[in-house]
Amino acid sequence: MRHCSVQVRGLLTRDELERYNALMEVGSFLESQGRYDLAYTVQREVDLLIQPAIERLKEKSRERDRMTAEYLAAKKAGAEGAAEGKAEAAADAGTDGDE
């Protein structure tokens, strides 16, 4: 039986996790008895069970990517604003000395 990743398991609801653990136990028993044909069916059920958690993990990743893009855009805007401020300050300093 193939286990899902720790990240996916962490996003399973309590009911999903209990069902996952029970299916994995049944699948392991079937493999120990050499019933790989039935273990394959149980593995397919596990794969279906974890799909919602995989989607939740993908959504978390998309949200993190959005937050990173917003942070980088804000940082870039702040850096451009600071550069413009320095340029204005230098221009003001140059005109003050001419008076």
N, C-alpha and C positions, 0 to 999 in steps of 0.2 A: 504494500500500500504506500502510495506517495502522500506525504504530509504537505499541507500548504505552508506558506511562509509564516514566520512569527508576526510580521506586520499584518497579514490578512487575518490570522487567528485573533490578533488583538482587536480587530474591528468587527468580529462576530458578536451578535447579541448573545445573551445568556442562553436562550433557547437553542440558537444555532450552534453554539459551542457545545452544549450538552449532546445535541444530536450528532455533531461532528465526532465527538469523542466516542460515542456509542458505535457509530458506523466504523470508525477506525479499529475499535476493539473487535467488532464482528469480522471485518476484513482481515485483520491479523490472524484471528482464529481460523478463518477459511484458508488462508495461505498456509498455515501450519498443518492443516489437514490435506493440503495438496489440491484444494478445490479452487484453482485459479480462475475457472470459468465463472464461478459465483463471486469471487473476489473482484473480478473485473466489473461486474454489475454494481457492486457496492462502491467501487472507486468512481464509477460514473455518477452515482448518487452524491458522493462527496463533492465531486466537481460541480454539480448543479447547486449544491448547498452553499458553497463558498462564493458563488458568482455575485451576490449582493455585496458581500464584504470587499470583493475585488473592485467593484464599482465605487464603493465608498472610499477605498484607498486611492483610486484614480481621481476622484473629486477632490480629495485632500491635496493631491499633487497639483492639480489644476489651480486650486486656491492659493497654494504656496507660490506657484509660478506667477499668478496675478499679483500677489503681494510683492514679489521680487521685482516685477516690472514696474509697479507703482513706486517702489523705493528707489529704483535706479532712475526713473524719470524725475522724481523729486530731487534726487541728488544732482542730476545733470542740470536741472533748472536752477538749483541753488548755486552750483558752480558757475553757471553762466551769469546769474545775477550778481555774484560776487565779482566776477571779472568785469562786468559792466560798471559796477560801483567803483572799482579801482580805476577804470579808465575815466570815469566822470570826475573822480577825485583828482587824478593827475591833470585833467584838462582844467579844472577849477584852480588848481595850484599854479598852473602856468599862466592863467589870466590874472590872478591876484598879484603876481610879481610885476606885471606890465603896467599897472596903474600908478 
